[in-house]
């Protein structure tokens, strides 16, 4: 093992594992006919084209403790890593529906795709309700499949047991964190502490900390190794999500695949928004608060971006990202793990916090 790795090759192996798993599910669903085939086709779309950060951190969580013993174990680990991408796809399908997002990765969000199909086919009933039902069911199916793929990955049972404990906790945290998010939006208020709690449980833990621990558990890692990876992964996951929050307001739609200022249109009460509401003038804070969650023209998005930037919130979030990244890297230096894996994790930390998409 060296301090560098073929990231594109790894993504291709994970994608191949996902496709092979979905091919198995296609055989199971074949007797259900064309409707089940349509659901499966959307599942394939939902797991295609992602950055696969969660799979990557799971892989390197394992290699931080021990490399796969042989090719069979390597392939089994790839399948375990792929299970996290099914979990992520489930969360995105549900999240897009709950946030009323129109698009994901430059294409219609799942609920919109099925809604459009219903409308174009002139079926009976409400197209929006049909799209919502399809998205809920697909998200549930992807969540179920994530557990199935992990349990059937092929690694020994004695190493699967502690890993499944991590995976159970991961799913509980992300679903509860999502409920905290929708509740904060429903109340129309979230202070910085509340927004950080949402960020931590909805995204930060399941994006980096838990994938690292899952990989380490699969390798037979010690409690000290899992704790060391957690001390690195949690602040890095928080920095990762803060970067995502910045992109949700200031990102280039051609790069992110989401409309300009999408988080503002969706009314997300992020740390960025909470800081802006605290620091802006009373008049500007009221303008921002009223506009969140409503339809916005391009000019209105630019005006709200100006309020957030002028409040100093954007610069403040950048400072927090830098500080959290420094904390994470210091913890990485102390962690009792393989030195080559440490160097790759350092590069991954930079990739997730300095990204533009």
Secondary structure, 3 states (H helix, E strand, C coil): CCCCCCHHHHHHHHHHHHHHHHHHHHHHHHHHCHHHHHHHHHHHHHCCCCCCHHHHHHHHHHHCCCCCCCHHHHHHHHHHHHHHHHHHHHHHHHHHHHCCCCEECCEECHHHHHHHHHHHHCCCCCHHHHHHHHHHHHHHHHHHHHHHHHHCCCCCHHHHHHHHHHHHHHHHHHHHHHHHHHHHHHHCCCCHHHHHHHHHHHHHHHHHHHHHHHHHHHCCCCHHHHHHHHHHHHHHHHHHHHHHHHHHHHCCHHHHCCCCCHHHHCCCCCHHHHHHHHHCCHHHHHHHHHHCCCCCCHHHHHHHHHHHHHCCHHHHHHHHHHHHHHHHHHHHHHCCCCHHHHHHHHHHHHHHHCCCC
